[in-house]
Amino acid sequence: MKCPGQDSRYWKPGSIFEEKCPECGHTVEFFKDDTARKCGECGHRFANPKMDFGCASYCQYAEECIGDLPPEALAMRDDLLKDRIAIEMKRYFKSDFKRIGHATRVARYAEQIGKNEKGNLAVILASAYLHDIGIHEAERKYGSTAAKYQEKEGPDIARSITVKLGAKDELIEEVCDIIGHHHHPRSDETLNFKVLYDSDLIANLEEKQKESPMDTDRLAQIIEKSFLTDSGRQTAREVLLK
């Protein structure tokens, strides 16, 4: 039996919709039962951000429905969450392209470092996209983007986004904890935190180099002393000392 949610006879307006590619922002058309689509502009293949597996916990057709899903859909659930969080981050920041660009670069480095370090990519990428999500509230409440205010305001906003997207409680708690001190490492940090910290540091140094370049020797010293993972240090050398 076909799930009524997947049967086009039951579709309503909105069953065909458009989403922005998480990589380039190009508009991609989705049918509600598409598991993924390829962006015609940059070629990035991303999961349907509106596909929700949560119904499987109560739907009487769950066994038939899940059994009929293509393997790529089951394998892409973490990618689905990552892409949905990326889209929500962009919606939240609206026209603040500076913050959107920074978060996107941090996520790109985090994915590379996280894979090398064998961290939890779902936690790492959610943290990467949302690590500065409190910056607008910090500006509004305190007239400042200082790290302590970002860290104070960010977790509640990140929680509202991840809860809305149906993320697991364990992931939500870890992501919010990371965001709540992402500029201030503790004495005994998790691998996922270290990956996010290093990725953010690379992006910050990269931006500072464009604004006010420091000499190579000074930059090399910072790289050797400041990073928390070997992969982060190596990626920083590749990005900043090229």
Backbone bond lengths (Angstrom), bond angles and torsions (degrees), N, CA, C in turn:
res aa  C-N    CA-C-N  psi(-1)  N-CA   C-N-CA  omega(-1)  CA-C   N-CA-C  phi
1 M - - - 1.472 - - 1.513 108.86 -
2 K 1.325 116.43 137.49 1.451 121.14 -179.08 1.521 110.61 -85.89
3 C 1.340 116.00 136.34 1.458 121.07 177.81 1.527 109.53 -59.72
4 P 1.355 118.55 129.28 1.458 120.10 178.48 1.518 112.96 -55.94
5 G 1.334 116.68 -30.54 1.458 119.05 179.42 1.510 113.21 -67.87
6 Q 1.353 116.48 -22.37 1.453 120.44 179.72 1.524 112.40 -98.75
7 D 1.311 117.47 -11.92 1.465 122.08 -177.71 1.530 109.20 -82.13
8 S 1.330 116.83 118.56 1.472 121.25 -174.48 1.523 112.59 -63.15
9 R 1.338 118.16 -16.34 1.476 119.86 177.32 1.521 111.28 -65.35
10 Y 1.335 116.61 -23.47 1.462 121.00 -177.61 1.533 112.01 -100.53
11 W 1.315 116.52 4.07 1.458 119.05 -176.70 1.518 111.63 -70.32
12 K 1.316 114.29 149.68 1.459 122.12 178.87 1.524 108.88 -121.61
13 P 1.352 117.22 172.16 1.462 118.80 174.77 1.532 110.17 -53.70
14 G 1.305 116.03 134.85 1.455 120.75 -175.86 1.518 112.67 102.71
15 S 1.323 116.80 -6.81 1.457 120.32 178.33 1.529 111.32 -72.33
16 I 1.303 116.19 -19.81 1.462 122.79 170.76 1.525 105.61 -115.45
17 F 1.308 116.78 124.27 1.462 119.68 -171.62 1.522 110.12 -147.36
18 E 1.307 115.72 170.51 1.459 122.03 -179.82 1.522 110.28 -116.88
19 E 1.331 116.01 143.46 1.456 122.41 175.87 1.522 109.02 -135.02
20 K 1.322 115.23 155.13 1.460 120.69 177.54 1.529 109.84 -85.75
21 C 1.323 115.73 136.35 1.462 120.20 174.93 1.522 109.47 -61.95
22 P 1.347 118.76 129.28 1.466 120.79 -179.45 1.520 113.47 -63.04
23 E 1.327 116.89 -20.63 1.465 119.75 -177.45 1.523 113.05 -90.13
24 C 1.338 118.09 -46.02 1.467 119.63 -173.03 1.521 114.03 -120.88
25 G 1.337 118.00 -9.64 1.453 120.94 178.85 1.514 114.77 83.35
26 H 1.327 118.04 2.10 1.468 121.28 178.60 1.532 110.16 -68.65
27 T 1.328 117.19 145.79 1.458 121.45 -178.63 1.529 110.76 -76.99
28 V 1.324 116.31 130.26 1.467 123.08 179.38 1.527 108.49 -124.07
29 E 1.318 116.84 131.59 1.468 121.18 -179.75 1.531 109.93 -87.52
30 F 1.323 115.61 134.64 1.467 122.56 177.66 1.520 110.25 -121.54
31 F 1.328 116.85 143.91 1.451 123.47 159.90 1.522 105.98 -93.02
32 K 1.321 117.55 147.43 1.464 120.32 -171.75 1.524 113.50 -59.76
33 D 1.354 117.78 -24.31 1.452 119.38 -179.53 1.524 113.45 -96.89
34 D 1.342 117.44 5.32 1.460 119.81 172.92 1.524 109.42 -68.29
35 T 1.310 117.63 132.24 1.455 119.80 174.77 1.517 111.06 -80.86
36 A 1.329 116.59 -32.69 1.464 120.83 179.98 1.522 108.56 -159.74
37 R 1.311 115.84 157.52 1.454 122.32 174.93 1.522 109.02 -137.15
38 K 1.330 115.75 154.74 1.457 122.08 178.35 1.516 109.23 -101.41
39 C 1.319 116.21 130.69 1.463 121.06 179.22 1.523 109.58 -68.53
40 G 1.329 115.97 128.18 1.451 120.16 -179.87 1.508 113.51 -73.27
41 E 1.326 117.07 -13.25 1.460 120.85 -177.66 1.523 111.88 -90.66
42 C 1.355 116.95 -53.58 1.472 119.84 -175.03 1.528 113.56 -109.74
43 G 1.343 117.20 -10.37 1.458 119.99 178.65 1.515 115.03 86.80
44 H 1.355 117.67 -1.41 1.468 120.14 179.52 1.529 110.09 -68.81
45 R 1.318 115.81 129.67 1.464 121.04 177.47 1.518 107.79 -97.87
46 F 1.322 116.71 123.03 1.459 118.85 -178.92 1.520 111.02 -134.68
47 A 1.325 113.31 154.23 1.457 120.85 -174.53 1.525 111.21 -72.77
48 N 1.302 115.15 153.86 1.467 121.87 176.52 1.524 108.79 -62.40
49 P 1.333 118.46 112.47 1.473 119.87 -175.32 1.519 114.30 -68.31
50 K 1.342 117.52 -11.88 1.462 120.13 179.79 1.521 112.79 -102.19
51 M 1.324 116.95 0.91 1.460 118.96 178.20 1.513 109.31 -75.14
52 D 1.296 117.43 127.99 1.465 122.63 -173.65 1.521 109.52 -126.65
53 F 1.330 116.21 121.25 1.464 121.14 178.92 1.524 112.11 -91.12
54 G 1.334 116.70 0.12 1.449 119.92 -176.56 1.517 113.59 -62.10
55 C 1.338 117.26 -28.51 1.461 120.51 -178.09 1.520 112.01 -63.75
56 A 1.347 116.18 -18.49 1.464 119.06 -177.79 1.519 112.48 -63.65
57 S 1.341 117.36 -18.78 1.462 119.99 -177.80 1.532 112.03 -76.64
58 Y 1.347 117.65 -16.06 1.460 118.56 -177.01 1.534 114.34 -134.98
59 C 1.340 116.94 -16.97 1.471 119.19 -172.77 1.530 111.23 -72.74
60 Q 1.328 117.04 135.98 1.461 121.20 -179.10 1.526 112.32 -68.41
61 Y 1.337 116.41 -17.60 1.458 120.52 179.62 1.530 112.03 -99.53
62 A 1.321 116.82 13.24 1.464 120.07 -171.52 1.523 112.49 -58.31
63 E 1.338 116.68 -46.03 1.464 119.01 -176.28 1.515 111.01 -61.19
64 E 1.342 116.53 -44.92 1.460 120.27 179.50 1.523 111.19 -65.66
65 C 1.345 115.54 -41.14 1.463 120.80 -176.51 1.522 110.98 -66.18
66 I 1.332 116.91 -52.68 1.454 120.50 -177.81 1.521 110.27 -64.41
67 G 1.320 115.83 -36.02 1.451 118.96 179.53 1.506 112.73 -64.21
68 D 1.333 116.89 -28.22 1.453 120.54 -178.00 1.523 113.39 -88.75
69 L 1.318 117.52 -9.44 1.461 119.50 -178.81 1.526 109.74 -68.18
70 P 1.335 117.76 140.19 1.464 119.67 177.44 1.514 110.46 -66.48
71 P 1.335 116.69 151.88 1.470 120.32 -177.87 1.517 113.33 -54.49
72 E 1.339 117.24 -35.19 1.465 118.91 -178.18 1.528 111.70 -62.92
73 A 1.340 116.51 -29.79 1.463 118.84 -179.98 1.520 110.31 -69.57
74 L 1.338 116.70 -41.65 1.449 120.23 179.37 1.527 111.25 -68.41
75 A 1.340 116.61 -34.09 1.456 120.87 -179.01 1.514 112.73 -77.15
76 M 1.331 116.96 -16.75 1.457 120.06 -172.66 1.522 113.50 -103.15
77 R 1.345 117.54 15.96 1.461 117.82 -176.75 1.530 113.00 -63.65
78 D 1.340 117.00 -38.24 1.457 118.78 175.69 1.519 111.21 -68.49
79 D 1.336 116.25 -38.25 1.459 119.63 176.09 1.515 110.51 -63.61
80 L 1.335 116.20 -37.19 1.459 120.51 178.43 1.526 110.07 -60.20
81 L 1.319 117.38 -46.42 1.462 120.49 179.67 1.522 110.28 -63.62
82 K 1.332 116.46 -43.70 1.462 120.64 179.21 1.523 111.15 -57.41
83 D 1.326 116.09 -48.44 1.466 119.94 -177.67 1.523 111.87 -67.45
84 R 1.327 116.40 -36.81 1.470 119.02 179.07 1.525 110.70 -67.60
85 I 1.321 116.76 -38.58 1.463 120.17 177.61 1.524 110.16 -66.46
86 A 1.335 117.09 -39.98 1.470 120.23 177.45 1.520 110.69 -59.13
87 I 1.313 116.33 -42.57 1.467 120.67 -179.73 1.525 110.74 -66.91
88 E 1.341 116.71 -42.37 1.468 119.90 179.18 1.527 111.42 -65.03
89 M 1.327 116.68 -37.02 1.468 120.39 176.70 1.522 110.10 -61.37
90 K 1.318 117.12 -43.71 1.467 120.34 -179.60 1.527 111.11 -67.78
91 R 1.317 116.77 -37.17 1.460 119.81 176.55 1.530 110.61 -64.08
92 Y 1.318 116.06 -39.39 1.462 120.19 -177.93 1.530 110.78 -67.44
93 F 1.328 116.69 -44.81 1.460 120.12 -177.75 1.536 113.25 -79.20
94 K 1.341 116.57 -14.68 1.468 122.19 176.42 1.528 111.29 54.17
95 S 1.326 117.83 -113.32 1.471 120.66 -175.64 1.527 112.86 -94.32
96 D 1.315 117.59 12.76 1.460 120.89 178.17 1.530 108.14 -82.79
97 F 1.327 115.04 77.35 1.459 120.10 -172.64 1.531 112.34 -70.11
98 K 1.314 116.79 -22.81 1.463 119.83 176.57 1.523 110.12 -63.34
99 R 1.328 116.71 -47.73 1.479 120.30 -179.40 1.525 111.06 -70.70
100 I 1.319 116.80 -37.69 1.470 119.94 177.54 1.527 110.10 -62.14
101 G 1.332 116.01 -46.18 1.460 120.00 -179.90 1.516 111.94 -62.74
102 H 1.328 116.80 -40.96 1.460 120.18 179.46 1.528 110.92 -63.37
103 A 1.324 117.16 -48.07 1.464 120.66 -179.55 1.524 111.20 -61.34
104 T 1.320 116.82 -38.40 1.464 120.87 -179.92 1.521 111.05 -66.69
105 R 1.332 117.37 -40.28 1.468 120.10 177.40 1.526 111.21 -66.89
106 V 1.325 116.64 -41.80 1.469 119.76 177.58 1.528 110.08 -59.77
107 A 1.319 116.84 -43.17 1.469 120.31 179.76 1.534 111.17 -63.68
108 R 1.328 116.49 -37.78 1.466 119.25 179.42 1.527 111.02 -64.23
109 Y 1.329 116.76 -45.07 1.466 119.58 177.60 1.525 110.75 -67.59
110 A 1.327 116.66 -37.76 1.468 120.81 -178.58 1.524 111.23 -63.36
111 E 1.319 116.53 -38.12 1.468 119.10 179.47 1.523 110.19 -65.20
112 Q 1.319 116.63 -43.38 1.465 120.85 179.60 1.524 111.46 -64.54
113 I 1.323 116.38 -49.22 1.471 120.31 -178.63 1.525 110.63 -67.93
114 G 1.343 116.77 -41.34 1.458 120.99 -179.45 1.511 113.14 -60.95
115 K 1.326 116.56 -38.73 1.465 119.95 177.91 1.521 110.35 -66.53
116 N 1.335 116.64 -42.45 1.467 119.85 -179.63 1.525 111.89 -66.29
117 E 1.330 116.36 -36.51 1.462 120.91 -177.92 1.527 112.65 -88.13
118 K 1.333 116.10 -6.60 1.469 122.36 -179.78 1.537 111.56 61.06
119 G 1.329 114.98 45.65 1.454 120.69 174.77 1.515 111.65 -86.43
120 N 1.318 116.27 -179.05 1.462 122.36 177.76 1.527 107.80 -85.25
121 L 1.330 116.74 101.99 1.462 120.37 -172.25 1.527 112.73 -65.76
122 A 1.319 117.60 -30.22 1.462 119.35 178.30 1.531 110.13 -62.65
123 V 1.328 116.92 -46.11 1.471 121.55 177.90 1.524 110.42 -67.11
124 I 1.315 116.31 -46.30 1.464 121.41 -176.13 1.522 111.47 -61.05
125 L 1.318 117.32 -46.65 1.468 120.28 -175.94 1.526 111.56 -74.43
126 A 1.323 117.49 -36.04 1.464 119.16 174.62 1.528 109.83 -61.42
127 S 1.329 116.69 -43.03 1.464 120.92 178.25 1.522 111.34 -64.82
128 A 1.322 116.13 -38.93 1.462 120.38 -178.12 1.523 111.14 -64.31
129 Y 1.316 116.90 -46.86 1.466 119.77 -178.74 1.528 111.94 -68.45
130 L 1.331 117.40 -28.45 1.463 120.63 -173.21 1.522 113.99 -108.69
131 H 1.319 119.05 4.24 1.469 119.35 -170.25 1.527 112.76 -62.35
132 D 1.318 118.29 -32.56 1.476 121.12 179.93 1.527 112.61 -105.29
133 I 1.317 117.33 20.57 1.462 120.59 -172.96 1.525 112.25 -65.56
134 G 1.321 118.49 -17.41 1.463 121.47 179.73 1.515 114.67 -88.37
135 I 1.331 117.62 3.96 1.467 119.60 -171.15 1.527 112.69 -68.70
136 H 1.318 118.36 -35.28 1.471 119.63 179.04 1.533 111.46 -68.81
137 E 1.330 116.21 -40.70 1.459 119.23 177.04 1.523 110.99 -66.04
138 A 1.324 116.81 -35.62 1.461 120.67 176.85 1.527 110.52 -61.83
139 E 1.317 115.70 -43.77 1.467 119.81 177.98 1.525 111.22 -64.45
140 R 1.338 115.10 -41.83 1.470 119.33 -176.47 1.532 111.06 -68.50
141 K 1.333 117.40 -44.79 1.467 120.79 -174.83 1.520 114.13 -81.39
142 Y 1.340 115.83 -37.59 1.455 119.30 -170.47 1.529 113.73 -119.25
143 G 1.339 116.02 -3.94 1.455 119.16 -177.50 1.511 112.61 63.53
144 S 1.321 117.23 28.83 1.459 121.75 -174.47 1.526 110.00 -151.14
145 T 1.338 115.99 147.86 1.463 120.87 173.53 1.529 110.56 -105.87
146 A 1.318 117.09 19.54 1.464 121.27 -178.90 1.525 110.53 -55.04
147 A 1.323 115.26 148.06 1.462 121.33 -175.11 1.517 112.53 -54.10
148 K 1.341 117.55 -42.26 1.470 119.78 -175.86 1.524 111.78 -63.73
149 Y 1.338 117.53 -31.06 1.461 120.11 179.42 1.531 111.39 -79.12
150 Q 1.330 116.21 -37.60 1.474 119.39 174.04 1.523 110.28 -59.18
151 E 1.330 115.39 -45.27 1.460 120.51 -177.84 1.525 111.73 -67.20
152 K 1.309 116.88 -30.30 1.461 121.00 179.17 1.523 111.71 -72.64
153 E 1.320 116.76 -41.63 1.465 121.07 -174.02 1.526 113.77 -89.98
154 G 1.328 117.51 -23.50 1.456 120.60 -172.92 1.516 116.91 -65.76
155 P 1.346 118.95 -44.26 1.466 118.84 -173.87 1.518 115.02 -58.31
156 D 1.313 119.56 -41.34 1.471 120.39 -178.81 1.521 111.69 -64.80
157 I 1.327 116.88 -38.40 1.466 119.83 178.93 1.524 109.74 -69.96
158 A 1.335 116.75 -42.50 1.467 120.52 177.63 1.518 111.00 -61.44
159 R 1.333 116.43 -38.90 1.462 120.62 179.32 1.533 110.74 -63.50
160 S 1.322 117.09 -43.87 1.463 119.64 -178.84 1.526 111.01 -62.91
161 I 1.325 117.11 -37.06 1.465 121.17 179.72 1.514 110.75 -69.81
162 T 1.326 117.54 -48.95 1.462 120.25 -175.93 1.522 112.29 -70.74
163 V 1.330 117.37 -33.74 1.469 119.83 175.16 1.528 109.82 -64.32
164 K 1.318 116.80 -44.46 1.467 120.91 179.95 1.526 111.52 -59.95
165 L 1.330 116.66 -33.47 1.461 121.04 -178.24 1.525 112.57 -85.52
166 G 1.330 116.77 -0.87 1.461 120.03 175.68 1.511 114.81 78.62
167 A 1.328 118.38 24.73 1.464 121.17 178.30 1.534 110.41 -66.18
168 K 1.310 115.76 155.98 1.463 120.84 178.99 1.527 110.39 -69.22
169 D 1.338 115.53 149.86 1.461 120.78 -177.12 1.530 112.03 -57.91
170 E 1.341 116.53 -40.65 1.460 119.46 -177.81 1.520 110.85 -63.05
171 L 1.337 115.67 -41.73 1.463 119.63 178.84 1.524 110.53 -64.76
172 I 1.326 116.73 -44.53 1.465 120.87 -178.59 1.526 110.18 -59.15
173 E 1.332 116.84 -46.30 1.460 120.18 -177.38 1.524 111.52 -64.39
174 E 1.326 116.88 -41.47 1.464 118.73 -179.16 1.525 111.41 -69.80
175 V 1.314 116.98 -41.44 1.472 120.71 178.97 1.533 110.16 -61.60
176 C 1.315 117.20 -45.34 1.469 120.54 -179.37 1.525 111.32 -65.40
177 D 1.327 116.36 -36.87 1.469 119.31 177.34 1.525 110.73 -64.37
178 I 1.331 116.97 -43.86 1.467 120.86 179.46 1.525 110.42 -61.71
179 I 1.325 116.41 -47.39 1.467 120.85 -178.51 1.534 110.39 -61.77
180 G 1.329 116.60 -35.25 1.450 121.33 -176.65 1.514 115.40 -70.33
181 H 1.337 118.32 -9.14 1.476 119.65 175.17 1.527 111.01 -148.66
182 H 1.341 117.39 31.15 1.463 119.98 -168.98 1.527 114.49 -66.47
183 H 1.329 118.20 -16.14 1.467 121.03 174.70 1.529 112.46 -94.65
184 H 1.317 117.09 -6.45 1.463 120.72 -171.72 1.530 111.22 -130.65
185 P 1.322 117.59 88.07 1.470 120.42 179.40 1.527 111.88 -61.13
186 R 1.329 115.16 141.86 1.451 120.77 173.65 1.528 109.54 -87.52
187 S 1.306 116.14 173.86 1.465 119.41 -176.64 1.523 112.37 -67.10
188 D 1.334 116.59 -29.65 1.472 120.23 -178.76 1.526 107.94 -130.23
189 E 1.339 116.33 92.88 1.456 120.63 -172.96 1.533 112.97 -99.66
190 T 1.337 115.68 155.80 1.456 121.39 175.29 1.522 109.63 -76.05
191 L 1.309 115.84 159.02 1.456 120.69 176.98 1.534 110.34 -61.76
192 N 1.328 116.28 -40.78 1.468 119.29 -178.16 1.532 111.22 -61.86
193 F 1.342 116.61 -40.79 1.461 119.58 175.90 1.529 110.56 -61.25
194 K 1.325 116.61 -46.53 1.464 120.73 -177.05 1.523 111.57 -59.20
195 V 1.326 116.48 -40.05 1.470 120.05 178.95 1.528 110.34 -64.32
196 L 1.325 116.94 -45.48 1.471 120.32 178.65 1.524 110.31 -62.96
197 Y 1.311 117.85 -44.77 1.462 121.90 -178.86 1.531 110.68 -59.25
198 D 1.317 116.99 -47.36 1.465 120.97 -179.37 1.529 111.42 -64.63
199 S 1.312 116.62 -40.14 1.467 120.69 -179.25 1.523 111.15 -65.02
200 D 1.329 116.11 -42.17 1.466 121.11 178.20 1.526 110.22 -65.84
201 L 1.325 116.44 -38.81 1.459 120.26 179.75 1.530 111.02 -64.94
202 I 1.302 117.39 -40.88 1.468 120.21 177.10 1.521 110.50 -60.11
203 A 1.327 116.66 -48.66 1.463 120.57 -178.83 1.524 110.97 -62.60
204 N 1.328 117.64 -40.29 1.467 121.08 179.56 1.529 111.52 -66.25
205 L 1.327 116.71 -43.34 1.462 119.91 178.16 1.528 111.14 -65.89
206 E 1.315 115.63 -38.40 1.463 120.21 178.16 1.527 110.69 -61.09
207 E 1.327 116.65 -43.40 1.462 120.84 179.36 1.532 111.23 -67.10
208 K 1.328 116.88 -40.32 1.468 120.21 179.17 1.524 111.64 -65.92
209 Q 1.334 115.98 -35.53 1.461 119.51 178.78 1.530 111.82 -63.92
210 K 1.319 116.46 -34.50 1.460 120.12 178.63 1.525 110.99 -71.06
211 E 1.329 116.27 -34.50 1.467 120.25 -177.87 1.527 111.87 -81.89
212 S 1.320 116.73 -44.35 1.467 120.81 -176.18 1.526 109.02 -150.12
213 P 1.311 117.38 84.34 1.467 121.49 -173.77 1.532 112.96 -59.88
214 M 1.317 115.73 137.42 1.465 121.14 172.56 1.519 108.11 -102.75
215 D 1.330 116.51 162.46 1.464 118.68 -177.11 1.527 110.04 -70.75
216 T 1.315 114.08 158.27 1.468 121.33 -173.56 1.525 112.74 -60.20
217 D 1.332 117.12 -40.78 1.466 120.04 -178.58 1.531 111.36 -62.87
218 R 1.326 116.14 -43.51 1.469 120.27 179.32 1.527 110.48 -64.03
219 L 1.312 116.34 -42.96 1.464 120.80 179.34 1.524 110.75 -63.78
220 A 1.310 116.86 -41.39 1.469 121.14 178.81 1.524 110.95 -62.00
221 Q 1.327 117.66 -38.96 1.468 121.27 177.79 1.523 111.51 -63.13
222 I 1.345 115.85 -43.13 1.471 120.20 178.42 1.519 110.59 -61.07
223 I 1.321 115.63 -42.74 1.466 119.84 -178.62 1.527 110.79 -62.98
224 E 1.327 116.96 -42.36 1.463 120.25 -177.92 1.523 112.31 -66.85
225 K 1.325 117.83 -32.40 1.466 121.35 -172.84 1.532 114.52 -96.90
226 S 1.319 118.55 -23.32 1.468 120.13 -163.87 1.516 115.73 -101.31
227 F 1.319 118.54 -16.70 1.465 119.90 -173.08 1.522 112.07 -90.31
228 L 1.318 114.46 151.47 1.463 120.96 -173.49 1.525 113.46 -100.75
229 T 1.335 117.90 -13.82 1.466 120.98 179.33 1.526 109.07 -129.54
230 D 1.308 115.76 152.87 1.468 120.61 177.24 1.530 110.85 -64.34
231 S 1.327 116.28 -40.10 1.464 119.66 -179.47 1.525 111.27 -67.46
232 G 1.327 116.41 -36.45 1.454 119.93 176.65 1.509 111.53 -63.53
233 R 1.324 116.02 -42.97 1.465 121.17 179.33 1.528 110.66 -63.44
234 Q 1.324 115.85 -43.41 1.465 120.09 179.93 1.523 111.31 -66.14
235 T 1.330 116.68 -42.32 1.460 119.84 178.80 1.523 110.23 -63.96
236 A 1.337 117.00 -38.56 1.466 120.55 178.31 1.528 110.59 -61.99
237 R 1.321 117.14 -41.77 1.469 119.55 177.88 1.531 110.42 -60.62
238 E 1.336 115.42 -43.39 1.462 119.62 -177.65 1.529 111.84 -66.25
239 V 1.321 116.32 -37.68 1.456 120.56 -176.17 1.526 112.42 -81.57
240 L 1.342 116.10 -40.39 1.465 120.31 -168.41 1.531 114.07 -100.92
241 L 1.307 117.31 -21.67 1.470 119.93 -177.11 1.526 112.18 -110.91
242 K 1.332 115.64 20.03 1.475 118.90 -177.88 1.512 111.18 -71.95
